[in-house]
């Protein structure tokens, strides 16, 4: 639709990058995030066309995709007559994919492999899926989030006492 600046329909995603342009063919860009378009408006200000886009990151998309019936997580499988419990990373990945099924199961996930197995969990229609993913990760000292490239990351939670700083500031 021309009056929407090509950003219609709502629900498409924008991959936002920020950086520096050194010259006409030389730029340095860093991914800021992937945002699902919620609202687009166009207007005019001081003789210039202004496009305003409101969006939300993928974590909010997971949160808002509520369960419509009880969700079973960590269901054990039978392998050669032996009950095998699922790894927490797989359970968290399956939960995220159940809420955002268009993600690529390989390219859109960067998951550590915890040694912990998930218990059998049941989530109700009142539960927030992203909050449940956060709680599962926190139960074994990890964090789950969507990075600047829109990938779901599961990694050990940083410990400011033992982890090296990301940068040092020198006056």
Protein Blocks (a to p, Z undefined) as FASTA:
>chain_A
ZZlnopacehiacdddddddfbfklccdddfbdcddfbdcdddeehiacdddddddfklm
mmmmccfbdcdehiacdeehiacdddfklmmmmmmmmmmmmbcfklmpccdddfbdcddd
dddfkbcfklmmmmmmmmnopacdddfkopacddddddfklmccfbdcdZZ
